[in-house]
Amino acid sequence: MRENIRRNYKIALLISDSHLWGLWLYKALKKQNFSFDPLLSKEINENFFENYQALFVPGGWSKNKLDSLKPEQQAMIRDFVQSGGFYLGICGGASLAGEEGLKLVKIVRKKERVPSYSGPCLIKTQASQLFHGIKTPLFYLWFPPELETKDDQLKVLAFFSEATSNAYTSDLCLADHLSQLSHYEKLYGIPLSPERMIGKPLLFEGEVGEGKVLLSLIHFDTPNCKNSEIFWKNLAKYYSLPLKENPSTKIKTKKITLSPLQRELIGLFNNFYRESESLINFAFRNFLFHYRYPFFYQWKRGIRGLELLNIFFMLKEILKNFRQNGFSQPTLEKIASFSQQLTQAFPLIFKGLKGDLVSFLYNEKHLEEKEIALIFGKNKKSYGGLYREVINLLEETLVYLWRDN
């Protein structure tokens, strides 16, 4: 364990393998004026100790997050927390801290759970400054794991209390299907009733050596959640987290001069975005998607809806950044260095996503198993293949743009 590490600097936001959830947490921290840097897994090195006082990990598949970190990087993170650092994990980022991940705390994922709850819920809170000023504790969950621990060092600060009628379990809105969930559990072959979640822990707080962890299944990064905005303010004060001293409130009005390379990249990513938008519209026209929130659409069970949403919203964010800001030549050249890889891979990704939608519509295969494995990987419960390569390159693009903004 290191001693006398300087921890007066920024928050590190580990974006890798977070996708839509990384985008949400980035925007939430930005909105609350936290002082932070978005990082990729490959950027965690010895300098990490000297630059950061906290590590935030968004949601996503914890196994893929773990795989993106080399053993020596995993050891660095443990050393960082044990030496006085603060670790905040949300959903998959919370699972990552457990026995099956970084082994920061003795916490494990339960196999028997309600795997597909999404949307608002009421929670029961323990006395904590983190919830100061929150009168009705309504927050959001997005497909949470269920975590359990026998570690006396971990304190549970919040429990699941009650599902709201506009929440979903799988692709079923509770307002319409609550009385028929037992029927759908037999049909879908998975637990669906949110009653199984009542009393389950959602927020853990504990100490690891000289450091602290906060592990949350609640998505405090959900856009437009007023209670979460209060929570972030409480969190900053409670853990003495760094905020920007003079956050900019000015609206940019100066016309931006775009370099030829930036214009070229805008054209490239705009083509990718239009293809993803076309697939989204196809899914809407054929009742495979429907609108829930501006930041999240619902898909029919059985299709790769989250994969399509990841691609769509991340491309949208990339284009927004490209069009509103001028970027340095080194940043643009980094992104251009893998543009050919994206150009080659995206047609296959779109073919895979379209084939997945069409296969569902007509109940017949439109892709061979070899194609599916190449595009999405062999693990049907996770993701890999070309899709993972492409989505992680989009994350890398966003990190470069965000840091140069």
N, C-alpha and C positions, 0 to 999 in steps of 0.2 A: 504493500500500500504506500502511496506517495504521501508526503507530508508537506505542509506549508505551500499548498497549491494556491495560486492567486485565483479568486473566484469573484472578481468584481466587474466582470465583463458581460457578454451577451448570452442569449439563449441560443442553443443550436437546435434547429428544427430538421429532423432527419426525414427527408422527403421520400427516399427510395422505397419502391414497392408500396406506395400509399395511394397514388392515383387520385380519384375523386376526393377521397378523405384528406389527402395531403393538401389539395387545393382549398378545401374548406378550412382546415386549421391555419393555413397560411393567411387567408383572408381574415379570419377571426383575430389572429394576433396583430395583423396590420391595422385592423379597425380599432383595436384597443391600445395601439401605440407601444406595443412591446418592442424592445430592442433585441432583434434576433437576426440570425443568418440561416437561410435555407441551405441544407447540406445534402450531399449524396453519400451513400455508404462508403464509397471508395475514398472519400475525403476525410474520413476519421483517421487521424494519425497522431503523432506525438504532440503536435501543436494544439490539438484539441484541449489539452489540459490547461494551457496558458490563456486560451481565448474565451472560454465559456464557463458559466456557473450553473447552467441547467441544460438538460437534454429533453426535448419534447418529441414524442413519437406518435404520429397519427394512426388512424385505423388502417386496416388492410390485412392481408393474410400473414399471420405472424411467422409461419414456416418460411415463406418466401423472404420476409424481412431478415430472418436469421440466416438464411442461405446467402444473402447478399453481403454478410459480414464475415470476414475471415476470422479464424480463431483468435488471432492476436488482437483484432479490433474488438471482438467480444470481451476479451480480457481487459482492454483499455476502458471500455464502458463500465465494467464492474469496478475497476480500480478508481475511475472517476467518481462514481457514486459513493463508494466506500470511503473515499478521501474527503467527502464533504459536498459532493455535487447533488443536484436535485433532478430526479427523473419523473417526468409526467408521461404516462402512456394512456392513450385513448383506444378502447376497443381492442383491435389487433395489437396496438402498441402496449396495452396492458398485459395481454397474453405473452408478449415477447419477454417481459420481465420475469416470467415464471420458470418453473422447473424444466419445462420443455423448450425453453428459450435461453435467455441470458443467465438464468439462475441467480438473479438478484434476490428473489424472495421465494419462499416455499408456497407457491400457489400453482394450481393445476386447472386445466380445462376439463369440465365434466362432459362425457359423451352424451348422456341423456339430458336433452335440453330442448327448448323451443327455438329452432334455428333461424326462423325467418320473421321474427317480429320486427316491424319498422314503423317509425312515427312517434307521436307524442305519448307520454304516460305520466302519471303522478307518482312521485317517489316519497318515501318516508325518510326523513333526515334525522341524524343524531345532532346533538348540540355541537355546532362548529361555526367558526367565523366565516367559513367558506360560503355559507348560505345566509349570511346576514343581509337583511333587507328583502329577502324573497318571501313573499306572503303565501303564494300558492305554488308549491314546488312542482311545476310542470316542465318536463324536459323531454329530450328525444333520444330514442335508441334506434340503431340501424344494424340489424342482424347480429346482435351481440352474442359472444360466447357466454358460457356460464362458468364462473370461476369459483373455486372453493379453496380454503386454506385452513390449516391447523396451526399456523404460525402465530404465537402469542404477540409477536411484534407488530402484527398488522391489525389495525382497527377498522371496522366497517362504519363508514359515515353515512351511507344511503342504501336503502332497500327498494325493490320494486313494490309498489303499492296497488296501482290500479291502471288498467289500460283505458285509453279514451276511445270513443266510438269511431273517430276518424283515423285510428291507427289500422295497420294491416298485419295480418299473419300470412306469410307467403303472399299470394296475389289476391287475398280475400280481405275486403274491407269489413271490419268488425261491425260496423253499423248495419250491414246487410246480412251477415252470415254467422253472427255470434251463436244463435240457437242451433246451427247446423254444423258446428265444428267437429263434433264426434263423427259425423258422416264423412267430412272431408279428411279427417285423420286416417280413416280406413282407406279412402280413395288415394290420398297422397303418400301414405305410409310414413308420415313424420308427425311428431307432436305439434299441435297448432294452438291449443287453448292457452291464452295468457294467464289463466287462473293457475297454471303450473308454475308461473313465475313469481307469484305473490310471496313476498318475504325473502326473495333471493337477493344477495348482496350485489350492489352496483358500483360502489366506490370504496376503495381501500386506501388507507393511509398508514405509513410505517417508516421505520428508520432502518437504514442499512449501513452499518459501521458509523461513520460520522455524517453520512448523507441521509437523504429522505426520498421516499417514493410516494407518488399519488397515482393510483391505478384506477381508471374509470371506464366503465362500460357505457356510461352516459356520454353522448356526443355533445359536449359543450361547444363544439365548433359548428353546430347546425346553423345555417344562415337564418337571420331574422328571428332568432329566439331571444326575447328580451331578458328572460331569467338568466340565460347564459352570459349575456353582457354584464349583468350584475356579478355573476360568479367570477368572471375574469378579473374584474376590478378587485374583488375580495382576494382572489388568488395572488395577484401581484403584491398586495399589501401583506398578506399572511406569510408568504415565503420570501418577501423582500426581493422580488424579481425586477430586473432592469426595464425601465421605460425610456422612451426617447425624451430627452430634455426639452427639445423645441420641435415638436411635431409640426410638419407643414400643413397649413390649412388653406393655402392658396390654390386656386383652380388654374390649371395651365391653359393659357390663352395664346401663347406664342406659337406661330406656325412652325411645324417641325420639318426640317429638310432631311429627306430620306436618301441614304446612299444607294447606288445601283445594286449592291449586294443585298441590302435590306429589302428593296423593292422586289428583287428576284425571289427572296425567301418568302415574302408576303404572298406572291403569286403561287409558289409551291404549296405552302400551308393552306392557302385558300382553296386550292384544288382538293386537298385532303379533306378539309372541312366540308366542302360542298358534297363530297361523296358520303361522308358520315351523316350529313343532314338529309340526304336523299334516302338513306336507310332508315333513319328515324321517321321520316314522313311515310315511307312504305309501311313501317310497323304501326304507325297511327292509323293509316287508312285501312289496314287490315285487322284492326282491333287487337293487336298484339302489345301495344303500348297505350297508356292513357296518362293524362296530365294529373300530377298531384301537387307539385310545387314548381316555382320557376327554376329551382336548382335540382329537382329530382323528378323523374318520370317513373311510372310503375309499368312493369312488364308481366306478361303471362308466365306462369310457372312452366318451366321446360325449355325456355329459350335463353340465349346468352345475353340477357338484358343489361346486366351490370357492365359487361365487357364493352357493349356498344355505348352505354352512357359514359364510361371512362374516356373512350376515344373522342366522343362528341364534345363533352364539356372541356376536356383538356385542349383540344384543338381550338375551341372557341376562345379560351383564355390566352392561348399563344397568339392568336390573331389580334385580339384586343390589345395586348401589350405591344405587338409589332406596329400597330397602326397609331397608337397614342404616344409613343416614345421613340426617340432616336437612340440607337445603340452603337457602342464602340466597334471598331473594325475587328479587334480580337474576339469579342463576343460573337459577332456575326460569323467569323471564320470558324469558330468552334462548332457552331450549329451547322454551318455549311459542310463541315467535314463528314457528317453522317447523313446529309440530305440524300445522297445517292442510295444509301442503305434503306432509308425510308421509302424512296421512290420505287425501289424494287420490291419491298415487302408489303406496302400498303395494298396493292391490287389483290394479293393473296388474302390479306386480312379482310378486306371488303367482300371478297368472294366467299370467304368462310362465314362471315356474319350474315350475308344475304342467303347463303345456302342453309344456314341454321334456321332462319326465319321461314324460308320456303318449305323446308322439310317439316317444320311444325304445322304449317298451314295445310299441307296436303298429306301429312302422315306418311311420308315416304322419304327415303334417303336421297339427298341431293349432293352429298359429299361422301367419298370413300373414307374408311377408318384411317387409312394412311394420311389422307389429306387433313383430317381433323387433328390427328396427332401432330402433324407438321405445323399446323397453324396455331392450335391451342394447347398442345402438350398432351401427354397421356393420362394425366390425373384429371378425371372429370369433375372432381370436387374443388379443384383449384384451377390454376392456369399456368401455361408455360409456352413453349414453342415460339413461333414468330411473333405471336401476340405479345408475349412478355418482353421480347426484345424491343418491339416497337413502342409499347406503352412506357417502358423505362427510358427510351430515347426521348419521348415526349416530356417525361419528367425532367430529364437532363436539360432539355431545351428551356423549360420553364424556370429551372433553377438559375441558368445563365442569364435569362432575361430579367428575372426578379432582382438578381444581385447587381445588375447594371442599370437598374431603373432609378 
